[in-house]
Amino acid sequence: MKKRTTYLLAAINLLVGKIRGAIGVLVVLACGLLGAIFGSAFTGIAAVGPIMTPQMIAQGFSRGYATSLVSVSSILGVLIPPIVPLIIYGWVTGTSVLGAFLATVGPAVLLIIIFSTINIL
């Protein structure tokens, strides 16, 4: 598995390696995508952290910055639907689950843009 990950990261580095902060943007997008698939904030930390943190350190990012970017980006898993607490909240309170989902998409996209912009700058 580690060998496949190394090849994938090398291919991504060839595509976007010359762009400053591209690997950080990739971390933000990966955490958002995993959050959208699994509906949990822990998936970003558990799946993206062990793979991308050493890569970011190898590319010159500090250890603190790499771990904090993964930690903060994993919060996107709580905002991007489908999330289990939002479904339970809608069921218990009788509110529209679809409306609650749509209410979280805007802030999630805004956070992805903000995190990516801060990382590039």
Secondary structure, 3 states (H helix, E strand, C coil): CHHHHHHHHHHHHHHHCCCCCHHHHHHHHHHHHHHHHHCCCHHHHHHHHHHHHHHHHHCCCCHHHHHHHHHHHCCHHHHCCCCHHHHHHHHHHCCCHHHHHHHHHHHHHHHHHHHHHHHHC
